[in-house]
């Protein structure tokens, strides 16, 4: 059990939720970049935040770290981008089943030879209380490749997708006779 999980477990449910919602913002506002980086590379924080607040708030914490006033090293910023990418690509699954987090992070990040990434995948592997099979290599699209996010919501086959010139909006058309307008950053 990590120190973060241990400290979080000592809080009342109300204080735990408050900490998970606000801690990354407080660290960013008080220019504690190293502590924020440590938090965002801790599997126990990622799992607790996802469980308590949801996938979109977790994704936004990584944005907060990368655009704050403090400067992360290029390596730290790259590491956070990879983790955020893995979470973003798995968001459509994690919104429905938060227990898939460990498997999805492992399956998207295990090939990256970055100490913080390897720490997360090892924590993810150890978090499983029941036996399971772990792939030796990534078996899902890697965090830095391909699509940024999966858009879920039509009830039938999607026939076409158009992206606005600014890249922030997408429109999808489906055989269910609907059009959906998407915010590509949030997936809503």
C-alpha positions in Angstrom: 0.0 0.0 0.0 1.4 3.4 -1.0 1.8 6.3 1.5 -0.9 8.2 -0.5 -3.4 5.3 -0.2 -2.6 5.0 3.5 -3.1 8.8 4.2 -6.3 8.8 2.0 -7.7 5.9 4.0 -7.4 7.8 7.2 -9.7 10.6 5.9 -13.5 10.7 6.3 -15.4 10.1 3.1 -16.2 13.8 2.8 -12.6 14.9 3.3 -11.3 12.1 1.0 -13.6 13.4 -1.9 -12.5 17.0 -1.2 -8.8 16.0 -1.3 -9.2 14.0 -4.6 -11.1 16.9 -6.2 -8.8 19.7 -5.2 -5.3 18.4 -4.4 -3.9 18.6 -8.0 -5.3 22.2 -8.3 -3.8 23.2 -5.0 -0.4 21.8 -5.9 -0.5 23.6 -9.3 -1.6 26.9 -7.7 1.1 26.7 -5.1 3.7 25.9 -7.8 4.6 22.5 -6.4 5.4 20.9 -9.7 7.4 18.0 -8.3 4.7 17.0 -5.9 2.1 17.3 -8.6 4.2 15.1 -10.9 4.6 12.5 -8.1 0.9 12.5 -7.5 0.0 12.1 -11.2 2.4 9.2 -11.5 1.0 7.3 -8.5 -1.4 4.5 -9.5 -3.2 4.7 -6.2 -4.0 8.4 -6.8 -5.2 7.6 -10.4 -7.4 4.8 -9.2 -8.9 6.8 -6.3 -9.5 9.9 -8.4 -11.2 7.8 -11.1 -13.3 6.0 -8.6 -14.4 9.1 -6.7 -14.7 11.8 -9.3 -14.6 10.2 -12.8 -12.4 9.9 -15.8 -12.8 13.4 -17.2 -11.7 15.1 -14.0 -8.7 12.8 -14.0 -7.8 13.7 -17.6 -8.1 17.4 -16.7 -5.6 17.0 -13.8 -2.9 16.1 -16.4 -3.8 19.2 -18.5 -3.5 21.3 -15.3 0.0 20.0 -14.7 1.2 20.6 -18.3 -0.1 24.1 -18.6 0.6 25.5 -15.1 3.1 28.3 -14.3 5.8 25.9 -13.1 8.1 24.2 -15.6 8.2 20.4 -15.7 11.2 18.9 -17.4 10.6 17.6 -20.9 10.8 14.1 -19.6 8.2 14.8 -16.9 5.9 16.5 -19.3 6.3 13.6 -21.7 5.6 11.0 -19.0 2.4 12.8 -18.0 1.3 13.1 -21.6 1.7 9.3 -22.0 -0.3 8.5 -18.9 -3.0 11.0 -19.9 -3.1 9.5 -23.4 -3.6 6.0 -22.0 -6.4 7.2 -19.7 -8.0 9.2 -22.5 -8.0 6.3 -25.0 -9.6 4.1 -22.3 -12.1 6.7 -21.1 -15.1 5.1 -22.9 -14.4 1.8 -21.0 -13.5 3.4 -17.7 -16.7 5.5 -17.6 -18.6 2.2 -17.6 -16.2 0.0 -15.7 -13.6 1.6 -13.4 -12.2 -1.9 -12.5 -10.6 -2.0 -16.0 -8.1 0.7 -15.1 -5.2 -1.6 -14.2 -5.5 -3.7 -17.3 -5.9 -0.7 -19.6 -2.9 1.1 -18.2 -0.8 -2.0 -18.3 -1.9 -2.8 -21.9 -1.1 0.7 -23.2 2.0 1.5 -21.2 4.0 -1.6 -20.4 6.4 -1.1 -23.3 7.6 2.3 -22.3 11.0 2.1 -20.6 10.4 5.2 -18.4 10.8 4.7 -14.6 7.6 6.5 -13.6 5.6 4.6 -16.3 7.1 1.3 -15.2 6.2 2.2 -11.6 2.6 2.8 -12.6 2.3 -0.5 -14.5 3.9 -2.4 -11.6 1.5 -0.8 -9.1 -1.4 -1.6 -11.5 -0.3 -5.2 -11.7 0.0 -5.4 -7.9 -3.4 -3.8 -7.4 -5.2 -6.9 -8.7 -6.4 -9.1 -5.9 -7.4 -12.0 -8.1 -5.2 -13.9 -10.5 -5.2 -12.8 -14.1 -3.0 -13.0 -17.3 -0.8 -10.0 -18.1 0.5 -9.5 -21.6 4.2 -9.3 -22.1 3.8 -6.5 -24.6 1.2 -3.8 -25.2 -1.9 -5.3 -26.7 -4.0 -2.2 -26.9 -3.1 0.9 -29.0 -0.2 2.6 -27.3 -0.8 5.9 -25.5 1.1 7.9 -28.0 -0.3 6.4 -31.2 -3.5 6.8 -33.2 -6.8 8.1 -32.0 -7.0 10.6 -29.1 -10.3 9.4 -27.8 -13.1 7.1 -28.7 -16.5 8.7 -29.1 -19.3 6.6 -27.7 -23.0 7.3 -27.9 -24.7 6.2 -31.2 -26.9 3.1 -31.0 -25.9 1.8 -34.5 -23.0 1.9 -37.0 -21.3 5.3 -37.5 -21.1 6.0 -41.2 -19.2 9.3 -41.2 -17.2 11.6 -39.0 -16.1 15.2 -39.8 -13.6 17.2 -37.7 -13.9 21.0 -37.6 -10.8 22.9 -38.8 -9.9 23.9 -35.3 -9.9 20.2 -34.2 -12.0 20.9 -31.2 -15.4 19.7 -32.6 -16.4 16.5 -34.4 -19.7 15.6 -36.0 -20.7 11.9 -36.4 -23.5 10.5 -38.5 -25.0 7.0 -37.7 -27.3 4.5 -39.2 -29.5 5.2 -36.2 -30.4 8.4 -38.1 -28.7 10.7 -35.6 -26.0 13.3 -35.8 -23.9 14.0 -32.8 -21.7 17.0 -32.1 -18.7 16.2 -30.0 -16.2 18.2 -28.0 -13.0 16.3 -29.0 -11.2 17.4 -25.8 -13.8 16.0 -23.3 -15.5 13.4 -25.4 -18.9 14.9 -24.6 
